[in-house]
């Protein structure tokens, strides 16, 4: 193979890798397992002390199972579970939505689902 062609291929590969890296820096993937509002916003983690101790302990166990070596992710996951508990504890209907794949798409980006949620409301 000609060295000039190999240099071009290598240069393109490096440029693609650098571009992918910059895209991830600019818009990192959300942490799996986080609940969000229907608008895609992160749940508010206020008044977590209102959660019963048994629920808080169970959330901590789940967080440790999912992220056994990462205390920061454990805390984030646990707090998000507790915020979800507080957000739904007094409602009659809970609709969990996952568009498939990694589940990062918003309801508004999933054909038909936004009108379904408006109809339920």
C-alpha positions as CSV (number, residue, x, y, z in Angstrom):
1,X,0.0,0.0,0.0
2,X,1.2,3.5,-0.8
3,X,2.4,5.4,2.3
4,X,0.6,8.6,1.1
5,X,-2.8,6.8,1.1
6,X,-2.0,5.3,4.5
7,X,-1.2,8.7,5.9
8,X,-4.5,10.1,4.5
9,X,-6.5,7.2,6.0
10,X,-4.8,7.7,9.4
11,X,-5.4,11.4,9.3
12,X,-9.1,10.9,8.6
13,X,-9.4,8.4,11.4
14,X,-7.7,10.8,13.8
15,X,-9.9,13.7,12.8
16,X,-13.1,11.5,13.2
17,X,-11.9,10.4,16.7
18,X,-11.1,14.0,17.7
19,X,-14.5,15.1,16.4
20,X,-16.4,12.4,18.4
21,X,-14.4,13.4,21.5
22,X,-15.4,17.1,21.1
23,X,-19.0,16.2,20.6
24,X,-19.1,14.1,23.8
25,X,-17.4,16.9,25.7
26,X,-20.0,19.4,24.4
27,X,-23.0,17.2,25.1
28,X,-22.2,14.3,27.4
29,X,-24.6,11.3,27.5
30,X,-26.9,11.4,30.5
31,X,-26.3,8.9,33.2
32,X,-28.4,5.8,32.7
33,X,-31.2,5.2,35.2
34,X,-32.1,8.9,35.9
35,X,-35.7,9.9,35.9
36,X,-36.7,13.1,34.3
37,X,-39.8,15.2,33.9
38,X,-41.9,15.0,30.8
39,X,-40.1,18.1,29.6
40,X,-36.7,16.3,30.0
41,X,-35.6,18.3,33.0
42,X,-33.9,16.7,35.9
43,X,-36.0,16.1,39.0
44,X,-35.6,18.5,41.9
45,X,-33.7,16.9,44.8
46,X,-35.1,19.0,47.5
47,X,-36.6,17.8,50.8
48,X,-35.1,14.3,50.5
49,X,-35.3,14.1,54.3
50,X,-39.1,13.6,53.9
51,X,-38.5,10.2,52.4
52,X,-39.1,7.3,54.9
53,X,-35.9,5.7,56.0
54,X,-36.9,2.3,54.6
55,X,-37.3,3.8,51.1
56,X,-34.0,5.7,51.5
57,X,-32.2,2.5,52.5
58,X,-33.6,0.5,49.6
59,X,-32.6,3.3,47.2
60,X,-29.0,3.2,48.6
61,X,-28.9,-0.6,48.1
62,X,-30.0,-0.3,44.5
63,X,-27.5,2.4,43.8
64,X,-24.7,0.3,45.3
65,X,-25.7,-2.6,43.0
66,X,-25.7,-0.5,39.9
67,X,-22.6,1.5,40.7
68,X,-20.5,-0.7,43.1
69,X,-17.2,1.2,42.6
70,X,-18.4,4.7,42.0
71,X,-19.6,6.6,45.1
72,X,-20.4,9.7,43.2
73,X,-22.8,7.9,40.8
74,X,-24.3,6.0,43.7
75,X,-25.2,9.3,45.4
76,X,-26.6,10.8,42.2
77,X,-28.7,7.7,41.4
78,X,-29.9,7.4,45.0
79,X,-30.9,11.0,45.2
80,X,-32.7,10.8,41.9
81,X,-34.7,7.7,43.0
82,X,-35.7,9.6,46.2
83,X,-36.7,12.6,44.1
84,X,-38.8,10.4,41.9
85,X,-40.4,8.9,45.0
86,X,-41.3,12.3,46.3
87,X,-42.6,13.4,42.8
88,X,-45.0,10.4,42.4
89,X,-46.0,9.4,45.9
90,X,-49.3,11.3,45.8
91,X,-50.4,10.8,42.2
92,X,-53.0,8.3,40.8
93,X,-51.3,7.5,37.5
94,X,-47.6,7.1,36.6
95,X,-46.6,6.8,33.0
96,X,-43.0,5.5,32.6
97,X,-41.8,6.2,29.1
98,X,-38.8,4.7,27.3
99,X,-38.4,5.4,23.6
100,X,-36.2,2.3,23.2
101,X,-32.5,2.0,22.8
102,X,-30.7,3.9,25.6
103,X,-33.9,5.9,26.4
104,X,-32.4,9.4,26.0
105,X,-35.0,10.8,23.6
106,X,-37.7,13.1,24.9
107,X,-41.4,12.4,24.6
108,X,-41.7,15.3,22.2
109,X,-39.2,13.6,19.9
110,X,-41.1,10.3,19.8
111,X,-43.9,10.3,17.2
112,X,-47.3,10.2,18.7
113,X,-46.4,10.0,22.4
114,X,-46.7,13.7,23.2
115,X,-50.4,13.7,22.1
116,X,-51.0,10.5,24.1
117,X,-49.6,12.1,27.3
118,X,-51.7,15.2,26.6
119,X,-54.8,13.0,26.2
120,X,-54.1,11.2,29.5
121,X,-53.6,14.5,31.3
